[in-house]
Amino acid sequence: MSIAARNIIVRVVRNRMASGEKFEDIIKSYPKLTKENIKEIEEVL
């Protein structure tokens, strides 16, 4: 995943978490993310 794509997803996930959603539920709505991508996103958050 490119840095730009990761940053966009991180921003979206951060906003959704601020609205009260759980990380696990948010990630389920992105089925094409690999386990490595999810780990990378978690590290940034």
C-alpha positions in Angstrom: 0.0 0.0 0.0 1.3 3.4 -0.8 1.9 6.0 1.9 -0.7 8.3 0.4 -3.4 5.5 0.4 -2.4 4.5 3.9 -2.7 8.1 5.1 -6.2 8.5 3.6 -7.4 5.3 5.3 -5.8 6.3 8.6 -7.6 9.7 8.4 -11.0 8.0 7.6 -10.5 5.4 10.4 -9.5 8.1 12.9 -12.6 10.2 12.0 -14.9 7.2 12.3 -13.4 6.2 15.6 -14.0 9.8 16.9 -17.6 9.2 16.0 -17.8 6.2 18.3 -17.1 3.3 16.0 -14.7 0.5 16.9 -11.6 -0.1 14.9 -12.5 -3.8 14.3 -15.9 -2.8 12.8 -14.4 -0.1 10.6 -11.7 -2.4 9.2 -14.4 -5.0 8.3 -15.8 -2.4 5.8 -12.5 -2.6 3.9 -12.3 -6.3 2.9 -9.5 -5.8 0.4 -7.0 -4.8 3.1 -4.5 -7.4 3.9 -3.4 -8.4 7.4 -0.2 -6.5 6.8 -2.1 -3.4 5.7 -4.3 -3.5 8.9 -1.2 -3.9 11.1 0.4 -0.9 9.4 -2.7 1.2 10.0 -2.9 0.1 13.6 0.7 1.2 14.1 0.0 4.7 12.8 -3.0 5.0 15.0 
